[in-house]
Amino acid sequence: MSSEASPIAKANEEIRKLKKINAALMERVERSMDQQGSAYSLFQTAINLEGQVQRRTSELTATLAHLEKSNVELLNAIGNAENANKSKTRFLAAASHDVLQPLNAATLLTNTLSTLQQNDEGRRLCEQVSRSLDNMDILLRTLLYMSRLDAGDIEPEIQTVSLNDLFGSLATVFQPIAEQKNLTLRISKTDLLVRSDPNLLRRILQNIVSNAIRYTETGGVLIKAGRIDNRVTIRVADTGIGIEKEEQKNIFLEFHRNHHGDNAQDKTSAGIGLGLAIVERMVIALEHELCLSSTPGKGSCFRLVLVADDADIDRLNLEKKQYLTTNAEPRLLNELTNTRVLLIENDLEVMKAMEALLVRWGCRLRLASSTEEALNTLGQDSWRPDLIVADQHLDGQDLGTSTIELVRTLAGTPVPAIIITANPSRALAEEAKSANIEVMLKPVKPAQLRALMSHQKTAVNNHR
């Protein structure tokens, strides 16, 4: 029995071993198949990712190409806009010159006509014509200036500015106007200094103060400056009609006027609606800040915020410019009698108007329309001019500044000279300053021209 059981036991043991080996082999096969499945899955995933990368790369390439095209179009649009601005500025400059020529002649002739009137009615009509011409002049100059600001043609010259000097000039200009309306103009003294362009800053404040006086019927206007840390705030407050809240955003728009403030009896007091529009442009160009608070029926307050300048005021080398006014001293008014004047002007109408004006002042004239004619006036005899009055743009593309230098050379003396132009520019101002030539803008104010000529002649006589 035991002998029979032994083979069976062996067989069972062999079966057990075979099952174990079979289980191990099956486990190995299954594991191998799982590994192959994972590898295939990874392979499929890699293929899918590669496809997505290709698609995203194509989309990105297309986007970059579109962006590059848009940038080129944007640059072209910016270039076209800049060229359009420059073209507009050049067009307005040329148009202003052409319009200011007859306007200048009309202004001069109106002044001469006024002196010939024998009755009050005639003089009153001449004054009305003169005011209309002045308004046209202001409008044309303002439009040209705004165009130059928009085109970036005007670059601020930032320097140290004394607010006390600036406030003094404002008082000189606006005190008589305020008194005429029975208003109080209070300007606080200050020793504060700021960093700004003195000419642009003066124009900003002049426009704001002018508006304040125009729209104030009772009370007055206050101009005051204060400092907090490194900031200086200039306040221009009035007791005028004020501005409705919904209207405050519109006051800086071109040709926007507050008609409620117009003087019903004197429409000449109404502005042209460009004062605050040009103020906003100048404030932006100077990188200052301008704020407004206003209450209808009580008044308004403009606050201009600038950077303070800590320079020692005692060490400032501030140029003191002499501003000519129409109230010239009586003794200067007779200084032009028998004065030899070389008048250089290529516009026939302007020349006739200037000739009539200067002759009435007692001047002895010689006329020229070009450099050649001007030099010929000196070559005829020993005649030499005491003063030169020249237009900047002459016949044959000659320039007044160059002609003056040639006349001075031929005359052998630095003859006092005045350039009259309808196209002011920084280059002309610098050239005239270096050559000691005064510059006046068209249309010429006869009283200012007479005062300047008298001042120049007196200065030469005192120097001798």
Secondary structure, 3 states (H helix, E strand, C coil): CHHHHHHHHHHHHHHHHHHHHHHHHHHHHHHHHHHHHHHHHHHHHHHHHHHHHHHHHHHHHHHHHHHHHHHHHHHHHHHHHHHHHHHHHHHHHHHHHHHHHHHHHHHHHHHHHHHHCCCHHHHHHHHHHHHHHHHHHHHHHHHHHHHHHHCCCCCCCCEEEEHHHHHHHHHHHHHHHHHHCCCEEEECCCCCEEEECHHHHHHHHHHHHHHHHHCCCCCEEEEEEEEECCEEEEEEEECCCCCCHHHHHHCCCCCCCCHHHCCCCCHHHCCCCCHHHHHHHHHHHHCCEEEEEEECCCEEEEEEEEEECCCCHHHCCCCCCCCCCCCCCHHHHCCCCCCEEEEECCCHHHHHHHHHHHHHCCCEEEEECCHHHHHHHHHCCCCCCCEEEEECECHHHCEHHHHHHHHHHHHCCCCCEEEEECCCCHHHHHHHHHCCCEEEECCCCHHHHHHHHHHHHHHHHHHC
